Amino acid sequence: MGMTSRELINRARSLVPEVTVQEVRRRQEHHEGPVLIDVREKEEVEQGLIPGAVHIPRGYLELQIEDRVPDRSTPVTLYCAGGTRSLFAAQTLREMGYTEVESMAGGFGAWKDQGLAFVLPRTFTPEQRERYSRHFLVPEVGEAGQTKLLESRVLIIGAGGLGAPVAYYLGAAGVGTIGLVDFDRVDRSNLQRQIIHSEDRIGMLKTESAALTLKALNPDVEVRQHTIHLDSSNAVDLFSQYDVIVNGCDNFPTRYLANDVACFTRTPLVDGGVFRFEGQATTIIPFESPCYRCRYPVPPPPEEAPNCAEAGVLGVLPGLVGLVQATEVIKVLLDIGTTLSGRLLHVDALTMEFREFRVRRDPACPVCGDHPTITEPIDYEGFCLNPALAQGAARTASAG
């Protein structure tokens, strides 16, 4: 005769250690303990989830566990609604070679009964489930990651060559709030590369044109139009409203301003640039990775650094670099993968060669160094025209 359900449960209980709700909570309070996995079905999880838990439905556990927990020696705690399914799930993981697996006795029901905190996961509409279905399939994103994207805020400086593809793909990915800083209007010469605009919008504000495109692409996205000239008087307040900053401008005053204020506000900055057939991108995590000034303490003379209007640019190149920037933004928001922090990615479109340069943080950097001399925005127009004079003024102001 086969085993009864009670005998199966007792057998699983003899093979799988059980941990109390109180112990799981104690570990959370001390920021320690195993990976916590919720094996309930999606409909159950919509009623609440233990903070920090990873949701893998019981029916997909064998298929997804290796992506979520690749190291079989990693301690894992499973829970379900009442503590039975998690016992069987833990037994399965032991059979798969996971050596430290346990089940939380009483499950989520016991957790709630003891009045412990839980979170209500975002409920996706049927349209959103269809729209983001490919993200849901990626373990590093999933529903939790998509929720984080929808709750994120990204500021893009410039709705032009680089800003256009960055905004377009972040909007498609479901970044919930996208801010656009630009006071320029759409010109026909823009359309060779600025894919977010169109012929019928010539003369329209670029922020307005971009907003129309993004809302037509994804109604989940809130577009904030900042039709202003970004400068020392408004950058700090503006940057403080966002989680990540993207620089898509090709002038040095804005580039140094964006770098410095990102450091002042400790906001990650994804920087990019294009010139004819060449492009580059990097990610700056303030005070962890080198900033723009670590690489370029002073700007080159204007005649040695013409912008796109003066030197030209291959129309597809901003799309290539902008996609790298958009990818970096998503990785920063989701805290996944390895960003370009500390690295400069250079692309030559003529040869289609990608080169990577390691960049070190400069301890003497006036903004992010050990003893910064620039601690608030300066006159960036003056700095780019006369770096020595502007830096001297900044040191004087700091000393005062």
DAVEN-V47020 format. One line per field, one symbol per residue. psi: psi as a letter, one per 30 degrees, with the letter a starting at -180 (. if undefined). Layout:
psi=???
This chain:
psi=llkleeeeeeeefffkkkkleeeeeeeefghlllkkkjglleeeffflkkkfkkjjkefgeeffefeeifjffkkkkklbeffeefeeeeeeeeffgkfiklkjkfaeeeeefgglklkjlkkkleeeeeegeeeffjefdaeeeeeeefglkkkkjkhbeeeeeeeeeeeefgkekjkkjkgllklefffffiffllefgkflkeeeeeeeeeeeejffkkkkjiiljkafffeeeeefflekkkkglgkeeeeeeeeeeeeefhkkkjkllljcgkllklkjjkgelkaefeeiekllkeffilaefeflkkefeeeeeeeeeeeeeeeeefhlajlgkgkjkkkjfefhkkkkkkkkkjfgkfegafikfjglkajfeeefeieeeeeeeeeeeee.
